[in-house]
């Protein structure tokens, strides 16, 4: 994973996402998914721009099936924004970086 992106798994999801003290953007993806590859640079850019304010993680749905099932992820890419352990925003399908930022910015405590 890139520098500011955490690799998420079914095993570490609770600790990394649900118990995080900052909002977490989770990118549900798979290696064979074209739109997932297209959105990846936008997710990485948001992770870099908001480092310290937002945790960003990627969860491979082929390798980790329990978590996507639990959160009813039916299509990928799906981005879920968690805050205090609950889903605040959901984006399904390809969107640009500005759309991701708008969704995330609503839930950040900007100083």
N, C-alpha and C positions, 0 to 999 in steps of 0.2 A: 504494500500500500504506500501511497505517497506520504510525505512528511507529516502533514496535519490530519491524516485520515487513519482511523483505527479499524483494524480488521475485526469484524464482529462475527460471533458464532452463537449457536444455541446455548453453548456452555457459558459464555461470558456476557450474554445479553443483559441479564439482570443487573450485574455489577456495573457494566460499562454504560448502560442506557437508563434503566429504570431507577438506579440509585445515584445517578449523576447529579452533581450539584449545579450543573449548568444545562441549558437546553441541548438536545442531541438531535441532529439530522441524520436519519438512517436511510441509506440508499440500498434498496433491495434490487439485486441484479443477477445476471448470469453471463458466463463467457460467450455463449452463443447468441446473445441478444444484441442486435444492431443498435436499436435506440439507446440501450444501456451504455454502449461504447460512445455514442454521440453525446449523451448527457454528462458522462464522466468528467470531461474537462471543466464543465460549468460547476459541478459539485466540488471539484478540487479547488477552483478559483474562490468559491464561497468559503471553503474551509480555510484557505490562506488569508482571505480578507478579514475573516471574523475569528481568527485564532485568539484564544483566550476568552472569548465571549460565547462561542458555540463549539461543541464537540461534533465532529462529523465521522460517521462510520459507514462501512460498506458490508453488507451481508449477502453472501452468495447463496441464492435460493436452492441451487442444486446440492450443495454440501450441507446446508442447514435447513431442514424442512419444517421443524416444529414451530419456530418463531413466525415465519410467514403465514403458516396455517392459523396460529393464534391471533394474528392481527388481520386476518381475512385478505391477505395480499393475493389477488387473483390475476393481475397482469403486471408485467415489469417493463420498463423501470417504474418502481413506486418509491416515492420519498415520503417518509413519515417524520414529522417533527414532534419529539417528545419533550415535555417540560414537566418537572416534578412527577415523572413516571407515567404520565398520561399523554395520549396522542392529541396534539393541538391542531395539526395541519396534515393534509394528505394531498400529494400530487401524483397523479398516475399518467404515465406516458412522457414523451419528450417535451421539455420546456426549455427556454433559454435561461441564462444566468440571472437576468433581471427579474424574471418571474420567481425564481427560487429565492432571490434576495427579498423581494416584496413579501413573500410568505413567511420567511424567517424573521425579517425585521419587525414584524408585528409582535413578536414574542420575546424580543431582546430588551434588556434594560439598558438603553443607551444613556451614557452619561453626558 
